């Protein structure tokens, strides 16, 4: 019996020590029930779900025998158990949402041990953990005060900048402690061995760093870990709250392949919460406390005031709240692009680069790489969160009636927001915004203008922001583009008016700004009814590239549309069987994920057998006003779901003169491009009002997707994207006649070129473009020797061209039946020059009827204008041609086939 008091005494002492450690710990976290040990499989240690201390720690290595009897190194670290990582995004709720179930594999049991996972035999263990201990050993060690303070950067920026040339700096590759797959460090010289890009962000220049970090997306297919989320995490150390100035994260990224769904930047806030201390009980002669202490009930974001409480009944934990700051879903095709994010938070936090795979895509190699990461105080470039000042935006000194000012929450219940945009959808309580105050002495019609810095770029920019226009008397908010130097002119790009929403309702605004000259952007707010007309803006972002106007009703830019709500002013066909329609889904814009309803896009029906192969349909734009230079920007998805049936159809952009109705193609792609959205651009003349048309032709494929989204028309020139979509005035696919080519009148009773577009073609002959029964030009003489000529538009003088076409032989084999390319010179076309010729009797043609052959020849420049002539001669034997393409300039253009060279003159 004497042992019982001794046992009780020991337990009481242990509990008291536990309480003191819990209350005094400044980085307390929700206790995990998972064990702290790790399981070693195939010679590689996969740590359990624990978190390394940010303070200094001792790392030791020991040897452990693996299953095959070999000695395997094992890294042992002092750890603390973390709180479960939430995958809710972008609103920051603490529980996973239904939307995440398609992108993450949530653990089946949150309390299950991480030791249940193992690495399948034959899989490279480096896919799950950093490839070698040398990488982690080269990470600079931090002093105790540095690790606790989490400084963004020291005077030389060593804590925030990382080019990954020698180490991963303070970024952590190992995602296993958070139940995520890992990143690894790579270099151009090992790209074909380990994976990753063949150059780093420095482009391989002399003196540039030669390193980056990357994720090989094949790991998600090769290694399935049931207790892991289906994504890879690259995590930063814990950072302190940025304060009112906020922070700017910059980085370079590169991606290739269709099996990557997205690259995201997450912010994981460590939010302090008060919870009962279940390890305590009433002491002797001390009743248990049933009421939360006052300082705990009313805790604020000042974490120190919470953890220093002396309450014995409640403890402070940190709950992880995850928010998506930035997302990119489009492949860069191996090129390095710059990403930037302006953010703020009132909590300690980590930044995370997350790669999410797209497992339904066809199997294949894919990667995402990151390089040149930097973190600095203040917002990026022209971004602004309005939490300290107006950043790079200024109130105009003249030309308006009053100024914009900063606010944190309306003091009146009839107008204005009660919180800023970022805190309106999160647990944070920090943040401000810019607004106009409609109270006395303001009058109806008063205007305030907020002006940006000067932009000097020929490329389009996407301006996005959030606005709150709550109030019964709200006036108007506009976005203006001002250019012109000493004599500036202003153009309204975006405008909304009237009150809407609620004090907590922040609505997204987005518009493209572009000009060939230097320009500035103005946010202009006009008072409606005084005392009930506050207008607020927040979270201004400026990203490269064009973007459709949001909301579409605010647009002052013709023909722009994101198709989320309707087709804007684009007209679907009203007759026949319609193939174009709006469909759910669409392209996800770069940057912050839009908190908007489900997106839609324009879809052309290429599935099933409801519509006949060769069927076409057109979507017509509104009239586009005249301007010096214009560019059409949009996103296109053209992909077949069946690899053996890639010919799903074509999409082209037609340029239509609104006055004369003259029509010509300015952009075109045929059949499968890739699985994913592709940025498309097409410059076009607009010196007179024009209309544009999206025309699609259905091919022989029966399963795929052909879609268009995020259409924008903006001022300025642009390059054709993708480059293969460029169209010359001489190109023709014969889908609907001879395009701009002309069939010469034949002699009486003679045969000539005919179009199969109407369906009256050669039986069993399928065109080359889509493998359908229409869409080619043919010459099929019978019982009379005939000559047929197809003449091109005029070729300017001093123009070198490369001419190509596809052809096949028709009828019986006739040795001297010929197909040739000639050039007519002079204004009267009196001189003819033979450039290329094939005959049916030549080797490679005999016995291969209805097989398409490729022909190509260079057309040298001439001092005078000229025309191209496609000439066919035969009797009871002829030819069919398709896909005539003409490329100008100095390009490689060897003659194809080799026997297509004309015979030398005798």
C-alpha positions, 0 to 999 in steps of 0.5 A, spaced: 500 500 500 505 504 501 507 504 493 500 507 491 502 514 494 509 514 491 505 512 484 500 518 485 506 523 486 510 521 480 504 522 476 502 528 479 509 531 477 509 528 470 503 532 469 505 538 472 511 538 467 507 536 461 503 543 463 509 547 464 511 545 457 505 546 453 503 553 456 510 555 455 511 552 448 511 558 443 509 554 437 504 549 440 500 545 435 494 540 435 497 533 438 497 528 433 496 520 435 501 518 429 508 515 432 514 518 431 518 513 428 519 511 421 519 505 416 525 504 412 523 500 406 528 498 400 534 502 403 530 509 404 527 512 410 520 515 409 519 519 415 512 519 419 507 525 419 512 529 423 514 536 423 522 538 424 523 544 429 524 550 426 530 551 432 537 549 431 537 541 432 542 535 431 542 531 425 545 524 426 545 518 422 545 511 423 545 504 419 539 500 419 538 493 415 533 493 410 529 487 407 535 485 403 540 485 408 544 491 406 545 497 410 541 503 409 542 510 412 537 512 416 536 520 418 534 521 425 531 528 427 528 531 433 521 532 431 514 535 434 508 533 431 504 538 427 497 539 426 493 536 420 494 540 414 488 542 411 486 541 403 481 546 403 482 552 398 481 557 396 477 560 402 481 557 407 476 553 411 479 548 416 476 542 412 477 539 406 471 541 400 468 536 395 472 540 390 478 537 392 476 530 392 478 530 385 485 533 386 487 530 392 487 523 395 485 524 402 487 519 408 482 514 409 483 515 417 486 521 419 489 517 425 492 512 421 500 511 422 504 513 416 508 507 417 503 503 413 506 506 407 511 503 403 515 503 396 513 498 391 519 494 389 523 497 383 521 504 384 527 509 385 526 512 392 529 518 390 522 520 387 519 520 394 524 523 398 530 528 396 535 524 392 541 524 397 543 527 403 548 531 400 542 536 398 540 537 405 547 537 408 548 543 404 542 547 407 545 553 411 544 552 418 540 557 422 541 561 428 536 560 434 534 567 433 533 567 426 529 560 426 524 563 431 523 570 428 523 567 421 525 574 418 523 574 410 530 577 408 537 579 411 541 585 409 543 581 403 537 577 402 540 570 403 534 568 407 529 569 401 532 568 395 534 561 392 537 559 385 538 552 387 545 552 384 548 549 390 542 547 395 535 548 396 536 554 401 531 554 406 526 550 402 524 543 404 524 538 398 521 533 403 513 533 403 512 526 406 512 529 413 505 533 411 503 526 407 505 529 400 510 527 395 516 530 394 520 535 390 527 534 388 533 538 386 536 537 379 540 541 373 541 541 366 546 536 365 542 531 369 535 532 365 535 526 361 537 522 366 533 524 372 528 529 369 526 536 369 528 542 364 534 542 359 536 549 362 535 553 368 532 559 368 538 563 367 538 559 360 544 556 360 548 562 359 555 563 362 556 565 369 548 563 370 546 558 376 545 551 374 540 548 378 533 548 380 527 544 383 522 539 380 517 534 380 517 528 375 509 527 374 510 520 373 511 519 380 504 519 381 503 513 377 509 509 379 508 510 386 501 510 390 501 511 397 494 510 400 496 515 406 498 521 402 495 526 398 495 526 391 500 532 390 507 534 391 509 540 396 515 544 396 515 548 403 518 554 406 520 555 413 515 558 418 514 566 416 512 571 421 506 576 419 508 581 413 505 587 417 501 592 413 506 592 407 505 585 405 510 581 401 512 579 394 513 572 392 517 572 385 519 565 381 520 562 375 517 556 373 517 551 367 512 545 365 511 540 360 506 534 359 499 533 359 499 529 366 500 535 370 494 538 372 496 545 375 502 548 379 499 552 385 502 557 390 499 556 397 499 559 404 498 555 410 496 560 416 498 557 423 492 560 426 492 559 434 486 556 437 484 555 444 482 548 446 480 544 453 486 541 456 484 534 457 490 532 460 488 536 467 484 535 472 482 538 479 487 538 484 486 537 491 482 542 494 481 545 487 475 545 483 475 544 476 474 550 472 468 550 467 469 557 464 474 560 459 478 565 462 476 572 459 483 573 456 482 566 452 475 568 450 477 574 447 483 572 444 486 576 438 491 575 432 496 577 437 499 570 439 503 572 444 497 575 449 494 568 448 500 563 449 502 567 455 495 565 459 496 562 466 490 558 465 491 550 467 484 548 463 485 551 456 491 550 452 493 554 445 494 550 439 495 552 432 490 550 426 493 550 419 488 554 414 490 553 407 489 558 401 491 558 394 494 564 392 496 563 385 495 557 380 497 556 373 494 550 369 497 551 362 504 548 360 509 553 358 512 547 353 519 547 356 520 555 356 521 559 363 516 564 365 515 569 371 510 568 376 509 573 382 504 574 388 502 579 392 499 577 399 498 579 406 496 575 412 495 576 420 498 569 422 505 566 422 505 562 415 508 557 410 509 558 403 508 552 399 509 550 391 504 544 390 504 540 384 497 536 382 497 531 377 492 530 372 491 522 372 486 521 367 491 524 362 494 519 357 501 516 360 507 520 359 513 524 361 511 531 364 515 535 369 514 542 373 520 546 375 521 552 379 527 556 380 530 563 382 525 564 388 525 571 392 521 574 397 521 581 398 517 586 403 512 590 399 507 589 393 509 586 387 510 592 381 503 595 380 499 590 385 496 593 391 492 591 397 491 598 400 493 596 407 499 601 408 498 606 403 496 607 395 503 603 393 504 605 386 498 608 385 496 616 386 491 621 387 491 625 381 492 633 383 488 636 378 482 633 373 478 630 378 474 633 385 476 629 391 481 623 393 481 616 394 483 614 401 484 608 405 479 604 409 478 598 414 471 598 414 465 602 413 462 606 420 455 606 416 450 601 415 447 603 408 454 603 404 461 601 404 464 594 405 465 592 413 471 588 411 477 588 406 476 583 400 482 578 403 479 577 410 472 577 407 473 569 405 478 567 411 479 567 418 483 573 418 481 580 421 487 584 418 487 588 411 484 595 408 482 597 402 481 604 398 475 607 397 471 614 396 467 617 401 460 619 399 459 623 405 458 631 406 461 635 402 460 630 396 455 632 391 452 627 386 457 627 380 463 628 383 469 624 380 475 621 384 481 618 380 486 613 382 492 613 377 497 608 376 505 608 374 506 609 367 506 602 363 511 601 357 510 595 354 507 593 347 504 586 350 497 586 353 496 586 360 491 583 365 488 588 370 484 585 375 481 587 382 475 586 387 470 592 388 465 593 393 459 597 391 454 596 396 449 602 397 442 604 394 445 611 391 452 608 388 454 611 382 459 609 377 466 605 377 470 605 371 477 603 368 480 608 363 486 607 359 490 614 358 496 615 353 498 620 348 504 624 352 503 631 352 496 631 349 493 625 353 487 622 351 483 617 355 479 611 353 474 607 357 475 600 357 471 597 363 465 601 367 459 598 372 454 603 375 449 602 380 449 598 387 449 591 388 451 585 393 452 586 400 457 589 405 461 583 405 460 582 397 467 583 393 466 582 386 471 581 381 473 586 375 478 584 370 480 587 363 485 587 358 489 594 357 494 594 351 497 600 347 502 601 342 504 607 346 506 609 353 500 609 357 497 609 364 491 606 368 486 610 372 480 608 376 475 613 376 469 613 381 463 617 380 458 619 386 451 617 385 447 619 391 451 623 397 451 619 403 449 612 400 454 611 394 461 609 397 465 605 392 471 601 394 477 597 391 482 592 393 487 587 391 489 590 385 493 585 380 497 586 374 499 580 370 502 579 363 497 577 357 490 578 355 484 576 359 476 577 357 472 582 361 469 580 367 463 582 368 462 581 361 457 587 361 462 592 364 466 591 357 467 596 352 472 592 348 468 589 342 468 581 341 471 580 348 468 574 352 469 569 357 462 565 355 461 564 363 454 567 363 452 567 355 455 568 348 456 575 349 455 578 342 457 572 339 452 569 334 451 562 334 448 559 327 440 560 327 439 555 321 441 547 320 443 543 325 447 547 330 454 544 332 457 550 336 454 550 343 456 553 350 459 547 355 461 547 362 468 547 364 473 551 360 480 555 361 483 557 368 486 564 367 493 564 370 494 567 377 489 567 383 483 562 382 477 566 380 471 566 386 466 565 380 460 561 378 462 555 374 465 557 368 463 555 360 466 555 354 464 554 346 464 547 344 464 544 337 461 537 337 466 532 335 463 526 339 459 520 336 455 519 330 450 525 330 453 529 325 456 527 319 464 527 318 465 534 314 459 538 317 461 545 319 458 550 323 460 558 324 460 563 330 460 570 328 463 576 332 459 583 333 462 588 328 469 590 331 470 598 330 476 600 326 483 601 329 490 602 327 492 595 329 488 589 332 490 582 335 485 577 337 487 572 343 483 566 345 485 559 348 483 553 344 483 546 345 483 541 340 485 534 342 482 527 340 481 522 345 483 516 341 490 516 339 489 512 332 483 517 330 487 524 331 483 527 325 477 530 329 477 536 325 479 543 324 478 550 327 479 557 323 478 564 324 475 568 318 476 575 317 470 578 314 470 586 311 463 588 314 462 593 308 464 589 302 463 582 306 470 579 303 472 573 307 479 570 308 482 566 313 487 569 318 488 563 322 487 555 322 489 549 326 488 542 323 486 536 328 489 534 334 494 539 337 495 536 345 491 535 351 490 541 354 488 549 352 493 552 348 494 560 347 492 562 340 493 569 337 492 572 330 493 579 328 488 582 323 487 589 319 482 593 322 482 599 318 475 599 317 470 595 321 470 588 321 467 581 323 471 575 325 468 568 325 470 561 328 469 556 323 470 549 325 469 543 320 468 536 323 473 530 321 473 523 321 474 522 329 469 520 333 471 522 340 475 528 342 474 536 344 474 542 340 473 548 344 474 556 344 474 560 351 477 567 353 476 571 347 479 578 347 480 583 341 485 588 343 489 594 340 496 593 338 500 588 333 502 580 336 505 574 333 501 568 330 500 563 336 501 557 335 506 559 329 503 553 325 497 556 325 499 562 320 495 562 314 497 566 307 493 568 302 495 562 298 493 557 303 487 552 301 484 546 304 478 546 299 473 545 305 469 550 301 471 551 294 477 553 292 479 559 297 482 565 293 484 560 287 481 561 280 479 555 276 481 557 268 476 556 263 477 549 259 476 548 252 470 546 250 468 539 252 475 538 256 475 537 263 478 541 269 479 542 276 472 540 280 471 541 288 469 535 292 466 540 297 459 539 295 460 531 296 460 529 288 467 527 289 471 520 287 468 514 290 472 511 296 477 517 296 478 521 302 481 527 303 488 528 306 486 533 311 480 530 315 479 523 312 472 525 309 469 524 303 469 531 301 474 537 302 479 536 296 480 538 288 480 533 283 481 533 275 478 526 272 478 526 265 475 521 260 476 520 253 479 526 251 486 529 253 485 535 257 489 540 261 486 543 267 489 550 271 488 552 278 491 560 278 493 563 285 492 570 287 498 575 285 505 574 288 508 580 290 515 582 286 521 580 290 518 575 294 521 568 295 516 562 297 516 555 299 510 551 296 507 545 298 501 540 297 498 533 297 496 529 291 494 522 289 493 519 282 486 518 279 484 513 274 488 508 270 495 509 270 497 513 264 505 514 263 505 521 261 499 524 265 502 529 269 501 534 275 506 540 275 507 547 279 508 553 274 510 560 275 506 566 270 510 572 270 509 579 267 502 583 268 499 579 262 502 572 265 505 571 258 511 567 260 511 561 264 516 557 268 516 550 270 518 549 277 516 542 279 512 536 275 511 529 277 508 523 272 503 517 274 509 513 271 514 515 275 517 510 281 513 511 287 506 512 284 505 505 280 500 501 284 499 506 289 492 510 287 488 513 292 495 514 297 496 521 298 503 524 296 507 530 299 510 535 294 514 541 295 518 546 291 521 553 292 519 559 288 525 564 287 523 571 288 522 575 281 523 582 279 516 582 277 509 580 280 507 573 278 502 567 279 502 560 281 499 555 277 497 548 279 497 544 272 494 537 270 494 534 264 491 527 262 486 523 258 483 517 262 487 519 268 488 524 273 490 527 280 487 530 286 490 535 290 489 538 297 492 542 303 496 547 299 500 551 303 505 557 301 510 560 306 514 566 305 521 568 306 528 564 307 526 557 309 529 550 308 525 548 302 528 542 298 524 539 293 519 533 294 519 528 292 526 528 289 523 526 282 519 532 282 525 536 279 523 538 272 527 535 266 533 540 264 532 543 258 534 540 251 
